[in-house]
Each structure stands twice: as structure tokens, then as C-alpha cells.
Amino acid sequence: MTVSLNPEQLRNYICSHEMAVRTGSFPGIPAETVFRYGGFVGAGIQSFPSLGRAMDYCRSHIDQLEKEGRSVTSGAIVLADTLNSSKGRFEREWHAPEGGLWGCMILVNTFLAETVNLLPLALGVSCCEAMREAGADRSVIRWVNDVMIDEKKVGGFLIEGYRTPLKLEEYNLIGFGINVNNDTFPEELGTTAISLKQVIGHQIDLDHFCLAYLAKLSWNIGLICYEEQQKLQADISSGGSSRNLMLERWKQLSDSIGRQVLYGYDVMEKPQYRATVTDIQNDGGLVMRLGDGSEIVEHSGEIRYLQ
């Protein structure tokens, strides 16, 4: 069954549920203000029975609107019941049958350079929060934003930049794939993937889970925007607070810090070195200690846990 939602349903869900969840979660920060900053998430929602790749559809959609002289809705969501040509990093195939939450969000690139680096963290946090709210208490984040349950992947995200051919407008395309009710996987994924249904033992209302995920994404991206504005106003370089609320939440939900890992830009095909994760920087960079005691910071790439 096609996920069938509209922006009004999302706003109603935020007002009736998510607002109460967030009120008081960060003392001194009004929840209404944060949700106003993140209000563009889900400003438009399209649903399809099937697509090849959601990101490819979004590129074509952006190009077509540009040719027609029309504006792209930032925060627009494209959903599909199934994806026939879905891919993750390095063109890795992503199994996307019925029952999962598959899609892409279009964001106009208006973020500061240091802020856009936090977007990947917000994706993992939002998914992990939605998983835990649905009953999967063991959900954790593996840097940058892989969502894991019992060392198996339940959600993955990919951000690709896109510049239009005519006006050279810049966008961030945010792809997401979350195993919700799909509980069978190809043989090669049998030991590395898991679904929410398998964890909690019953079918999930996919519309409700999608609402929860998008509402949490609205909060977490809104939090990034809110902090960006606060820092601009306070001129952090002149002594303002360096506290990063998004990062604090990521640390609460991640099990990466303290783990021994294998790192690589493409860790599956070209692993580069072993290290121990010691911290994460305010810009999302992963701090790791090498065998000789020296530290290295990586802002892109992947890790796999060794123990």
C-alpha cells in the first residue's frame, strides 16, 4: 500500500504529538521556534507505487521546474513503495521492496558550510529516535548516520549535491532507506540487515512511522537552523557558546565513541587503517586514535566495528 501523506497531516502530527515530546527537551529553547525553523520539511509530499531511484526523479523534477520558470519547494519529499534501481554509496545496490520507507527530500542549499556538515547527523538521529519511539530501544547510530540494531543495519542515508544546468542553483538531495516492514533480504544481506518489524515482532503502520520520522527530521533540522542563527547573532568567534545541541543528541544515540574500527573512504573495497574512535568534533568530524597514539580526524568515509 502506498504511503499516502500530505503536509497538513504532518503539521497536525507535530502539533498533536511531537511538540509535546520536544517541549522542555532543551531548557531555554522554545519548541515552537525550532519547529518554525524546520517547518519546510515536508512542505510538499509526493507518493509513487514505484520509482527507479528517488534521487534521479528529484533531479528530473528540479530540471523540469527550472525549464518552466517555476520554483522548487525546499523540503519537498518524494516517497515510493518500491525502488527498482536504488543505490547507496559507491553505487552499492540498496534492497528496496514493499514495506520499507524509501524516498528523497529536496533541500535548497542555503546552509552555511559548517552547518551543512551537520545534516547527515540529523538524518541518523531522526531515524534512531523514530525507531526507539516505535519500540526498538536498542537502535543506535554508527558514524556518520547508519542506524543499527544488534549490529545490523536498519536505516541508511545519502546526501548528494546537485547544481541545475541552466541557472546553476544548488540543492542537497537527501536519500533515505529505512527497513520497516520488509522482513526478507537477499542472501548477501542476511547477516547485515534487519527490519523494525523483525525487532519488535509485529507489523508497523507505515504511514504513522513516516509521520514520526518526518516530524523528528523537522525538529532536528530546525535545531540546526536555530543554532546557526543564534551563533550568527552572538558572533561565536568573539566568545559565544560553542555548545552544539544536535551533536549532543547524536552522542546520546551513537555507540561509535570508544569502539575499535576499520576506516576507509570506501571501507568495503579499500579499507585504509584501524583505529579507536575517541570523539566527534563540532563539525561532525570523527576523531580516532591510531596504533602509535597519534590522532586523526576524518570528515567523510565509513567505519566498520571490529569489536
Secondary structure, DSSP 8 states (H G I E B T S, - for coil): ------HHHHHHHIIIIIHHHHTTTSTTS-HHHHHHHTTTTTSSEEEEEEES-HHHHHHHHHHHHHHTT----TTEEEEEEEESS-B-GGG-B----TTSEEEEEEEE--S-HHHHTTHHHHHHHHHHHHHHHTT-TT-EEETTTEEEETTEEEEEEEEEEEE-TTT--EEEEEEEEE-SS-----GGGTTTB--HHHHHSS---HHHHHHHHHHHHHHHHHHHHHHHHHHHHHTGGGT-----HHHHHHHHHB--TT-EEEEETTTTT---EEEEEEEE-TTS-EEEE-TTS-EEEESSSEEEE--
